[in-house]
Amino acid sequence: MGAPKSLTRLGLLPLTVAAALQLGACAAVPTDPMQRVLYDDANDPLEPMNRAFFAFNLKVDEIVLEPAARGYRDAVPRGGRDAIQRFLHNLKSPVTFANDLLQANFENAYQTLGSFLVNSTIGILGFFNPAQADLREEDFGQTLAVWGAHAGPYLVLPLFGPSNLRDATSYLVDPFFDPLQSVIDDPQRTGVALGRAATGAVDDRSRTMEAFADLKKNSFDFYTTARSLYRQSRGNDIRNGAPEPVDYPTN
């Protein structure tokens, strides 16, 4: 179960990252390509803690998020849900634009800025998509990966869901790229952030209802399945959909 980035104010992330730094710094990363694949797949030195947080997140999902997502899907027609998804994605465009620039991907930055301007005006704050923009997003964790930063130990964060040491930095850095953090005054900022985060979490959950249930039912170990799927999905996001490079052994 994933959770919105704007919940960083809860203060749970720094404690978890500090623990990961202490335990993960001891492991040497192998240089051999085949050994590196095995290392990455098993790089979970915090597994006992991660499993506890994973179970906690599943309980939150069972009690709060899944019922809310079912009610949302029943109450709001598909067209309305798609419009809300586009609106929430449009709000994230400044963060994507900033990370496009940090990645030196100026073509994507140009497309992100153009789509944001068109959809924010003609598209009525992004509820419509006259720019025909896709739902691509970039964050600071992806930026670090583009410049060669290793993922580090796998982390499951309370409420946030699966992550790793590198990608968790986006929860701390990306809010500085969000103009809403500067425009809205302090008394309203937290409420707006929580409302935006909750809406995004419920919308995301409503779109994975059947797939999530099927995966949970058919997984021998749901924790390891979720860990593997996160890493695959995250790698695809970092490569922007490009095929994963293959390291062939040399003689």
Secondary structure as UniProt FT lines:
FT   HELIX           5..10
FT   HELIX           12..24
FT   TURN            25..26
FT   HELIX           33..41
FT   TURN            45..46
FT   HELIX           47..60
FT   HELIX           61..65
FT   HELIX           66..75
FT   HELIX           78..91
FT   HELIX           93..102
FT   TURN            103..104
FT   HELIX           106..121
FT   TURN            122..127
FT   TURN            130..131
FT   HELIX           140..146
FT   TURN            147..148
FT   STRAND          154..157
FT   TURN            158..160
FT   STRAND          161..164
FT   TURN            165..168
FT   HELIX           169..173
FT   HELIX           174..177
FT   HELIX           180..183
FT   HELIX           186..206
FT   HELIX           209..218
FT   HELIX           222..238
FT   TURN            239..241
//
